Amino acid sequence: MNCVTGRSTAQHQHQANWPSQVNNPNKKLQILSALNLFPVIIVGLLLPLTTVMAQSPDAQAIVKASIDHWRGTSSYTVMDMTIHRPQWQRTMRMKGWTLGDNKSLVRVVEPRKDAGNSTLLIDSQMWTFLPKINRIIKIPSSMMSQKWMGSDFSNKDIARSDDIVHQYLHTLIDTETVDGHKVYVIESIPKEDAAVVWGMEVVKVRDDYVLITHAFYDQDMVLVKQLDTLQISEMGGRTIAARQRMIKLEQVEEWTEINMVSAEFDVTIPPTTFTRSNLRNPR
């Protein structure tokens, strides 16, 4: 007997056992219904997993949303910066304007001896105006991480650049619960071609996109400095980090705080605000 004949005989024998089960119309209907339900059951089991995956937070989207939450489509802020050192402390009042995600201007207005010092960021280009020498200086990319006016904030920090969004690869490494809010812990590693000085940055962002912590690690993955939010308040119709402190881990007695005085979001700002002419001669 060849294989084909054997298979046919087996099929015939198998079918011969069916009449008592399926010749009954009601029984046959139950079997067919069960077979039809099988794919539905499988899909039902997979749907919860698919939904969870679809709802899984995207790390890069969270980082971008945090920056967008702070900047809005545009913003105007008044803030005080306090630079603290063991032997001295000084405070400056500043005004800041942002438009979109690529334009920002920060200007010192008090005290008088510092008034007029300003920083303009357009895309990845930065200029600073020094009124004492009446000069506009273009800041090269190599100096973007240098201290801004002797503070613990860098030129890039003060301009609230969004380079971290595009020049880093982001991974959600943990979630925490703080004061009733879910907090996302995100590890950001620079892309191979990124022109940045940090080896890694780690941010903690609340579920309402308020930045809680921003830690900066060097190329050896050693924590160098950290920005902590000390106070959260309602300003300009949204919840924001109202007081933040930047510290260096090797010199914790030295720090710089930014305290928000007022904030307005999604306001009309003339395009001429973000020009080198306005940087030198405010209008």
LOTIVO-894265 format. One record per atom (N, C-alpha, C): x, y, z. Coordinates in steps of 0.05 Angstrom, whole numbers, plus 5000, padded with zeros to 4 digits. Each point is the difference from the previous one (the first is absolute). Layout:
XYZ...
END
This chain:
501749765000498350245000501850255000499550184981501650244999499050205019501450235002499350205020497250124995499450044974497550134993497749825009500249744994497949825007499649985030502349995014499949995029498650245012500750244989498850255010497050014995499249904977497150004993498549825019501249765005498749815019499850125028502150145009499950125027497950215001499850174979498050204999497249885001499649784985497449874999499249895028502149885014499549895026499350225020501450234997499550235018497250114996499350024974497350114994497949815009500649745000498049805008499250035029501850125016499450045028498350255005499650174980498550255003497049985001498849824986497150014998498550035026500949855021498650025025500250275013502250164992500450265013498850234984500349984973499250244984497549964983499049754998497649974985497650135014500450045027498050145015500350304994498050134988500250284991500850195023498849955024500650185022502949985009501049755000502849965008501950124980499349964974501750114979500250305002497850135006499950295003501850095023500049855022501650075023503049994993500749784985502849974993500950234981498450064980500750214982500250275014498250055019500050255014502650035017500849775012502550015015502450054983500049884976502250054981500150294991497650124996499950284991500950195022499549925025500850175023502949995006501449804990502949975007501650244992499850104975501550244993499350245017497450035007499150225016501350005028500249755011501249975027502950084999501549914979502850074997500450304998498350134983500250294997499450145026498149905015499350125025502249985020501549785000502349975018502250194992500450054974502250174991499450305003497450074999499350295000501150155024499749895025501150155023503050054997501649814990502850044996500550224979498449994978500450204979499350285011497950025016499250265011502250115018501149825018502150095018502450104984500849854979502350094984499450264987497550044990499350254987500150245019499449935026499950225020502750035014501949834994502650025012501350274994500850165020501050274995502649994984500250194982502450034983501950195014502549915005501850165016500750274987500649994974500650254986497750195000497549904997497750175000499650135027500649865022499850125026502050225004502549964991502050215003499250254984499049964975499250224984497650145012498149855010497650125012500750175025502149915015500850155023501250274992501550014978501250254990497750174989498249884984497850154989498250115022499749855021498350105022501150255013502750015001501350235012499950244981500549954975500250224980497350094989498149814998497550064986500650064970498150104986500550094972501750255001499750155023501650245005499850055030501950155011499950065028501550265007499150125022501350235011500249965030502450015011500449945028501850215013499650035026501750175017501049825022502650005004501249815020502450125014500649915023502350085016502049775000502550064994502149805002501850075023500449825019501750045023502449814998502450124999502549854999501149995028500449765012500949985027502849875001501750135015502749905005500550025030501749845012500550015029500750285010501450164984500850275009498250224991498349954981498350224990497549894986498150184994497549924987499050254985499049974976498850224985497649914985498250194995497549934986499650204977499149884977499450164977497149954992498750214990497349964989500350004970498549814988500249964971497249984987499950074975497649954984500749814978498049834993500549814979497749984981500649964974498049964979500649754984498049854993500549774982497850004979500749894976498149984979500549734986498049834999500449744989502149845016501349824986502149845014502850074991500350234987502750064989500850295005498550165015500750275004499750075030502050135011499850095028501850245004499250175019501650245008499850035030502350045012500150055029501650255005498850195016501350255005500050075030502350085010500250095028499050295002498350055020498950275003500950125027500849845019501050105026502049815010502050105016500650275008501150174976500350255006500850184978502749924987501949915016502649944989500049764981497949835002499849774983497950044978498350205003497850044981501050024972498549884982500750014971501449754990501349855018501249754991497849824990500349904975497949854987501149774984498349804996500749764985497849944980500649964975498149944979500649734988498049834998500349744987498149984977501049944976498349954977501049734988498349805000500849734992502449925017502249944988502349915016502150225002499450244992501850235001499450185023502150085014499750175024501850244999498950235009501550255002499550115028502050145010499750145026500850294997498650185013500750284999501150095027502450124999501450105024500050304999498250135016499750294999502650155009501649885017502450145010501950064978500149824980501850054977498350054974497450015004498250064978500549824975500149745006500649824978498149755001499349914976498649754997502149784993500049795015501949784995498549754993500849874978498849744993501449785017498349845012501049795017500449754983502549904997500549764985498849765014499549794985498849765012501849885022502650044999501849905020499650145027498750235000499650155025497150005010498349844987497249995007499749895028501949845009499749885027501550165021501150234993501450175019498050145019501050095023498250135020498850264988497550045007498750254992500250205023501550224995500450225019500849905028501849805000501149915025498249825016497749924989498149835014500749704996498449835011500449714996498349904976498750194987498549934975501850064976499849844980501650044976498550184981501450094979498650164980497649854988500449744996497849844988497849975021500649975025498049975021498250245001501350245000498550255004498150054976500949914977498450054976497849784997500149815018498149775000499949874972502349944990500349864974498649735001498949924977498749744998501849794987502650045000501949814987499649725011499349985025499849735012497949834986498050134988497949854987501149854975501550154984500949894974502749884999501850075019502749904999500549765019497949915013500349785019498049784993500749765009498249774999498949965028497449985002498650005026498849735007500349925025498949755010498650055027497649905002498550015025501149775018501450075022501249805016498549945026498250185008498649955025497650195002498249945018497850185007499850015030499450245011499750045028497450145006499150005024497750155008500850215021499650254994500750225019497750195002499150045025497850195005497549944983499549744996497649924985500450014969502350074991500650024971501849774992499649894976501949814989502350164989502449915006502450134991501649814982500650094976501549844980503050065003501549795002503050025002501149924973501350194987500949964972503050034998501249814988502950014995500550094971501750204997500550114973502949984994500749854978502749954992500550144973502150164998500550154975500449814976498950094977500549854976503050024993501049824983502849994994501150264988498350134984500950244986499150265015499049975024499150245015502350165011499950264996502150185009499350105029500349825019499350065028502349925018500150115024502249945019499249785019497549955003499149815021500049714989500649815018499949724993497349895003498450125018497349915005498550225016497450024995498350175016497649835009499150055024497749865011498050205010497549984990498050195008497749865014498850135019497549915012497850204994497949904988497850174991497449905011498450185012497449925011498049954977497849875007498049944979498650254990500450235013499050264989502250164987502249864994502350104985501750215014499750015026501850185016502649855005502250134993502749885005500650005029500749765011500749975028503050015005501549854983502949985003501249974973502450134997501549974975502949965009501149764995502749935009501849984976502550105003501950014978502549835008500749804982502249825005502250054979502549985009502250044981500449754983502250004984500549774982500649755014500850025026500649765016497649925016497750124994497449945014500150075029501550215007500150115027498150245002498350015020498150225003501650265006499650204984501550255003498250225012497750044989498250215011497149914997498350135016497249915000498150245005497950014985497950215003497749875014499250125023497749905015497850215002497649924997497750175004499250005029500150245013499550035028497250095006498750134980497350105004498449994974497549925002498349984976497650185005499350174981497850195004498450034974497750135003498350074977500750284991500850024975500650274988499149994971498850224991499350024972498149794991498449895018498049804993501049724998502549955010501049734999501849955024500449755006501749925023502949984990501850155014502850014991501949975023502549954994502150005021500750295006499250085024500250295007502750065013501349805012502750055012501749754994502350054988501849784993502850075009501549805008502850045009501849814985502250124989502149854987502449985019500949755004502449975018502049824986502550045008502249834991500549795022500349754992500249795020502750025015502050114988502650035014500150245019498150194995500050245017497150075006498849845018497250035006499350265014502150135012499650255013499750234981500549954974499750194979497649934983498250184996497649954985498850254987498249964982498650224987497149944999498350185009497149964999498750204981497949904987498350174984497249995012499050245007497350025012498250164980497949874992498150134982498450215015499950244988498450225012497250004986500049984974497549994985500649864973497849894988500249864975497450034984500350054974497850014982500649824977498049854991500549814978498150054977500949914976498450034975499250294996502050185003499550294997501250084973499150244991501050114975502650145004502149914986502650125002501050084972500650254996500950094974502549854990500149924975502349854990502650165003499950275000502450165003501349985027498649875019501149955027502549834997500049814982502249814998501950084978501150245002502050104981502450115014502350014987502450115012499750305004498450134984499550285004498650055027497949845006498650025025501749905024501849824994501849915021501750235011500950184982501650225008498350245010497950054985498350245006497149915004499249935024497349905006497950204992497949894987497850174992497449905013
END
